[in-house]
Amino acid sequence: MAGSSVMTELMAVIAERKAGATGQTSYVKKLMDGGVATIGGKIVEEAAEVVEAGDEPGDAGRQHLVKEVADLVFHAAVMLGYHDIPWDDVEAELRRRTGVSGLVEKASRPPEA
């Protein structure tokens, strides 16, 4: 896909696997078949691993952190794909927040019920 981001390409693969277009056993399809509970469990697991890797020193710790964040982003992308939400929506939300204080943005959200 010339000119597309790696995330756009990843989301296309996730959509293919969700649809079963590959005709093969797929990790993404297995996650999708398990639904929100299975995908969410992996997100929680990967988030914990990001935190652990964030405490490791040196170049090895840096490399480990990068890999764990990649795993976390991948599993979050699978959750988006499960709900048919394109990565562009995430980018648009981040763009909307650019230049806005995080404290101001958070205060502007409606209270959760």
Summary of the structure (lengths in Angstrom):
residues: 113
radius of gyration: 16.4
end to end distance: 42.1
largest distance: 47.6
contacts: 266
relative contact order: 0.12
helix: 73%
strand: 0%
